C-alpha cells in the first residue's frame, strides 16, 4: 500500500515539467482567443458571446480552403484572413452597431443569436462531425529529458508570444494604441477629444477576430474542429477576463496563462483519492469565474474598484 | 392525431418553461442565463428518482421543483450581488458548471449516455403510456402553473419585481428588500422550470445532456424576446408560434443532420429580426435620475 502511494507521488513530481509545458501551450491558445475578446469589451463595451463562434467559423473557412479546395497554406491563410475581415465587419454592422446605444442588454441577445446562426450554418455545411487539419510531420513529438513537445506546439507558443509583443507595441507605442486605451478607459471623454470611434471600433473588432481565428486554426491543427467548440472557448476567454479584470488587456493575458497552469495542474497532478478526472478540466474554469466573482469581482489584477 | 398530441405536450412543457423564464428575464430584467440549468436539474431529479428510487409522480414533481428552487437560491445568492455584464457571466458560469457535472459525474448521471427507461407516471394505479392520457395530465399542470404565474405577475410582488427593473434605487427607497424579492423571483421561476423538466423527462422517457445545451437557452431567450419581455400573454403566444414554427420543415424531405441546425437557424433569425425592429423598446435602460 505505502509502496503504491510513494510511486504515485514520485510520478506526480516527475510530471511537473511536462504539465508546465502543456500549461504554456494551453495558455498561449487562450491568450490568442482572449485578446480580441478583451479589446472588444474595452472599446465597444459589449460582451461578445459569439466570439468563440467567430473563431470556429474562421477555422472552418481555413479548413475549407486548405482541405476541401486544396489551396496552399499561405494562399488559404490570406483567403481566410480576407473572409474573416468581411465576417467581422458584417457582424459589427448587423449585430452590434444598430443596438448598443439603446440598452446594454441588446448586444448580449444579438450576439447570442449570432452564435447560434454561425453554429447552425457551419453544422449544415460541414456536418456536425469532427474535422481535423492535417499537420503532417510537425505533430510528431520530440523528447527533451522527461518532456515531450511537438514542433507544432513550439510554433503555437512562439507565435503567440510574437503576437503579444506586437500587441504590446501597438497598444503602448502607437497613436492607434493610445486611442484604444483612451476609449477603454473613458469612452465619453475619448469621443469629446474627437477620437474617431466607429472606425476605431471596426479596427479593434476585426483585429481581435483575426487573432482568434488564428488561434482557431492552431486548435484545428493541435486537436480538431467541431461546430460546437465555440462556446467552450468563449467561456475560457471569459474566465481569463474575469481573472484579470473585464477590459483589462494585460490582466486578461496573465489570466489566460494562469488558467492554463491551473487547469493542467488541477487535472494532471495526482492527489490520490482526491484527483480530478480529466473531464472536469473545463468545469474548473467556470468554477474559477464564480470564485473570483464572489471574492474580487473587479478582477485579481485590477486596482480600480468596479463600478456596478 | 398522435402527432398533434405530441405537439400539444411539447407546447405545454415550453409554456411552463418560457413563462417562468419570462418572470426573471422579462419582468425582473435579470439576464439569467442559467434557466436551462434549472430545467436540466428538474429533468435529472425526476429521471433518477423514478428509475433508481421508484418514487411516484407527485413526489418526483415536488422534488424536482425543490431541487431546482434550491439551485436558484444558491445561484441568486452569488449572482444577485453582481450587476450588468457580471450578472450574465456569473449565471452563465453556473449553467456551465451544471452541464459539466451532467456530462462528467458518470456514476450518477451516466454522462453523455443519458438516463434511459424513465417510466411514465402512474395515477390511480394506471400508468399513462397513452400519450393522450399523459397529455391531459400535462394540460392540467400547465393550467395550474400558468395560473399561479399569472397571479405572481399581477401581484404586488410582481409589481415590485417590475419596479426594481426600472429603478432599483427607487424601490429600495420605498423600503423594499430588492435582493430578497429578486431571490424569491429566482426561486419561483426555477421551481417551475424544474416542473417543466420533470414533465419533459416523463414524456421523452430518455434524457441526456444534449437536450439542455447552449442553443436551448438561446431558444428560451428567443421566446421571451419575441413575446415582448415581461408580457404574460405575449410569452404564451410566442411559445405557440416558435415551437410550431419549424414543424413544417418536418414534411420537407431533409436529412435529420440538417433539420436540427435548420431549426436553430430559423429561431435565431426570428430573434435577430424581432430585436432589430423593436430595439428601441426592448429592455430599456434603467432610468437616469
Interface residues (C-beta under 8 A of the other chain):
Chain A: X47 X94 X95 X98 X99 X102 X103 X104 X105 X106 X108 X109 X110 X112 X113 X114 X115 X116 X117 X119 X120 X121 X123 X124 X127 X128 X228 X231 X235 X238 X239 X242 X246 X277 X279 X280 X282 X283 X286 X287 X289 X290 X293 X294 X297 X306 X308
Chain B: X29 X31 X78 X81 X82 X83 X84 X85 X86 X88 X89 X90 X92 X93 X94 X96 X97 X100 X101 X103 X104 X213 X214 X215 X217 X218 X221 X222 X225 X257 X258 X260 X261 X262 X264 X265 X267 X268 X269 X271 X272 X275 X276 X279 X280 X282 X283 X284 X285
